[in-house]
């Protein structure tokens, strides 16, 4: 604490130095707009100034670790102090702690208490309070912030409040508040998926919104909540297309991706005819060659029927036209989104426009390059022509990271054709000399693929690869061998010299894959090298035991094949190898040996199969097809995570196939075709505030504008922005004029105050969200409490008394349960001196009476709190309730769940404690969950409303754990709810007090099976 | 969308974490560390890593990995672009984006992250809006905050979010109204062994620093707009106007921003401003290699080539070098085998050269590969493509601003193969 108090003094001396500097600078400029030169010079200075303070503030993580408990106390003390500056300091440190991933949960109460600090006119973070603000505050920004905070509190109990607030906000005057409402929708949805239907209604309403501010956010909500409800889009489709260019960039990405899916369900494939031509074209061509006449006619007729003249739906065209300018966006994600839209939706002839933009993205950060190249690789397989003019942009630099190099290589390989192959191969030759060996290996593979795809260069490639066999790097040689093997398989008879050359390599090359490849080649083509093959087998037999498994398998293969073709020379060798293999450690090899022996060595028992052994082993094998790993990846929507991983990611929406016939296009008609008016002049004048910025300027982008735009400020873009400058954000102007008409100072104070509110809300939201895994436990339960009747209106002769268990710790005595009692005077006269009299209690039980209520006027309500120590039993507390005239005998009987209070525990602690409460102390019951009891949050809510427990954070979705302790004796109460398939579940309670355990299980069972 | 963010420094410590939805245990980063171990170089860590329950998308900037955790399908570029925007914002706020700067300003960092993402979806990423909400730390403010206990949270409301021009602060006032535009072009080229150009492209940007009061509406026109083949704009530029007239018309953001980036079509011949003569040889059987390098200017239109820096990754077999530069200094790192030569300015009368010998590992065979040479340089007052700004006009405000335009040409990825 002392250290902290010194801070200001220290700071004063800092002010002096800092001020000196401040004066030395140009007095004209405001601090944050200093000249670049000044900026460059200052940071070291600045950090020097800050660090002395900074070190005191944050004594590093090492010290932090040892001082943790003490520090928490320190912080608590700071939070409890009277000075706002200290409180704020403490808050800052808590943020720093959270940022480092420290658990700050025990500071929660202190922080919450602070939210009520008098500086800010906000009471504790009662969600309803935020709801009030979000509905009533005159300033739209405050309303929005309140909603944001409210929706960030992840407590299931406030779901109804949140729902109400969202609904209200969705019809707010201000588009910004509506935007915030759209943002809140996914939050509420993740909190309680049961609200889906109601939320869809809100989404539907917001989708109809005509402002750009809302569009992106609501489509995002749509994608998260109900992406399958494509019907909601119909009416808004044209509007979204028209607004698109003015939506903020992140919203653009979401909208474009959604519209791609939409278009795939609503429009016809623009390339359907072309693909028909491609496939069918050849057929008709050949067909007409052979038999002219009727066949031809029929086919032509069929084609005509199929080839109904394709006319693009104007809405389809609208989408393509309105997204095209976005290829110029500075945001790579937007460019990629448009590119995939064109790839999936545009007629073949138009797709080309995206190539340029994608090539431009390759200048960006390497991560962007990586993703773009992956997509380009997929595109180049389908539409090679598009990228051909940009071939050189994919040339590889030695400074590229390996993963980028490999992808570029992939693209180059896909782009290779007869005309450019020589350039590409020359380029590949330089790559082979690279120092990056992984990259060289990939290049060799690429050469192999070029050679298989383009017949003309096969021999050139093969020769080049053979030269690589004398490379000094073993990896290069090995890779070449593997590729050569594949190439040779295509035409082995021509290349026996290469096979011979490779046979020699077995002496030197050690890479197993390469050795195996060579052996396979020799075995397969042993007839081409009849002299060398047996010798290779001899050498291999010698080294058999030291070889890798794949090599051993190929030795066996070689032996078998030689035995079949040249048994005279190799019979003994084969026997030897088979014998070695028989005792190999690897069972695959032992199996193979047994199999081969049965098959090739004729014995009496050997069946019909051995006759065919030669056919089996020396069958003609089809040459392997070297394919791009990116082939067929385009069934995933390009640009998506699933495409990148080539696996379906969670939440991925399939890109639907084009429909056979187009659905009714009239569904997109809007009664009042608002969108057509959108760019018309009159409309713009009416609603200039909500006017999209771009369309605005589009209206007057005539060549005259530059000349007279000075005088033109009255309308169009100039005016829109002018009004924006005068008063924050145009829209607010009309609406908040009352607020701004106040005197200036007042206004300032108010603003400051409001800013404060937002800031504190921010802190609270942050804390709720980040550091406390179980806010619903740590915070006092906010939801509706169960109320019990103590005295009925009639028996009480007009005095009605109810009570509930407030679940707050009783202030006077920690061993007491606090009971909130509410008196309502329904009579015509005052009730006086309400008090407790003559409690009749079981032994050990105690009561802390509430302070006497002097007067309760007619019609009034009064609430008091009393504490009762129930001694951890559910026995009733009997006492008399007196007024100045009457006495009533009353009884308070606690449900077992109220006899405990929540404690915070980690999962590990929980398990440890649970381990100590086994056997007699454990009670387990099975149950079937009730109809409405689906999902974690419902279970949690029900258990917590049944018993005053806190949730224990837990990694598994199938389990919920809760912890608490009994109020009087402090015995642990641990509850575990495990859910299984088909609504089956199991409740386990571990508690020292068996009676409490049994009763609790019963209560929870009942709550869950409702 | 984005669930959490972890910041990992070069030694593999997580020094900051931020969660937007629920808390994701930092153990999820173990998958990232695994991938990091597998990658030989820091930049070879795959940007997208799938794990059983999450996907990790990371970017590497300033030797800090920004690892975002996501749970379901989202366009990877969306996340990557956002992370880069975060880094840009940090740089904008703190001058540098280092671990120390982030740790010193952890509260501001948290405030920024909280405003930039709402429930994992980007909310306010425009620097002008953010600066209205959260003031960047300066000395004065830090001191004042320490005394008064106030925060960097701005006292104004984030009105920018409501505006039709969200990128511009309202109520901007300057006594000196000035607008500076820097036209910076970078040449990307690959030159082959014989000195002929394999590929060369020009990428340019126009960076602006605009300090104008009120709501100025600017138009910028070029002498030769046809040069620009492919352009991307700051959102403030009116696209239709560009399409129709090839004029940039915009209401500028306040302060520094990138107005335009462009690509000069590769059909145009690119002038290569420097040439390199090199002779790097290794002889079989000898443990010595020769190294000779001479640089010279070419097609520079009389402008000086400055800040020339040559670097080359020599083959692994090279133990050390013994070179003699005619100007500047050179360094050779025997561990990474990186040779770099800080040349400075090229004097056309006396061409800079670097000559000498390389010692190779005795007995080892000669390296197969020849090193590539990377060159960096700057040429002031010239845009190599020949792009020229014609006029800059301002409408909508009465005062006369000061206007300045600067041209510069730099080497981008400029490589010479040997």
Interface residues (C-beta under 8 A of the other chain):
Chain A: X7 X8 X11 X12 X14 X15 X18 X19 X21 X22 X28 X31 X32 X33 X36 X39 X40 X42 X43 X45 X46 X47 X49 X50 X51 X53 X54 X58 X83 X84 X85 X86 X87 X88 X89 X92 X95 X96 X98 X99 X100 X101 X139 X140 X141 X142 X148 X151 X152 X154 X174 X175 X176 X183 X186 X187 X190 X213 X217 X220 X245 X248 X249 X250 X253 X257 X325 X328 X329 X330 X331 X332 X333 X335 X336 X337 X356 X357 X359 X360 X363 X365 X366 X367 X368 X370 X371 X372 X392 X393 X395 X397 X398 X399 X401 X402 X403 X427 X430 X433 X434 X435 X471 X472 X473 X639 X640 X641 X642 X644 X645 X647 X649 X650 X651 X652 X653 X689 X691 X693 X694 X697 X698 X701 X703 X706 X709 X710 X712 X713 X717 X718 X720 X721 X722 X724 X725 X726 X727 X728 X729 X730 X731 X732 X751 X752 X754 X755 X758 X759 X762 X766 X769 X770 X773 X953 X955
Chain B: X1 X14 X15 X16 X17 X18 X19 X20 X21 X22 X23 X25 X26 X40 X41 X43 X44 X46 X47 X48 X50 X55 X58 X59 X60 X61 X70 X71 X72 X73 X74 X75 X76 X77 X78 X80 X81 X82 X84 X94 X95 X96 X100 X101 X103 X104 X106 X107 X109 X110 X111 X114 X118 X119 X121 X122 X123 X125 X131 X135 X136 X138 X139 X140 X141 X142 X143 X144 X146 X147 X148 X149 X150 X151 X153 X154 X155 X156 X157 X158 X159 X160 X161 X162 X163 X164 X165 X166 X168 X170 X171 X172 X174 X175 X176 X188 X190 X192 X198 X199 X201 X203 X209 X211 X214 X215 X217 X219 X229 X230 X231 X232 X233 X234 X235 X238 X239 X240 X241 X243 X244 X245 X247 X249 X251 X255 X258 X261 X263 X266 X313 X315 X316 X365 X368 X369 X370 X372 X374 X393 X395 X396 X413 X415 X417
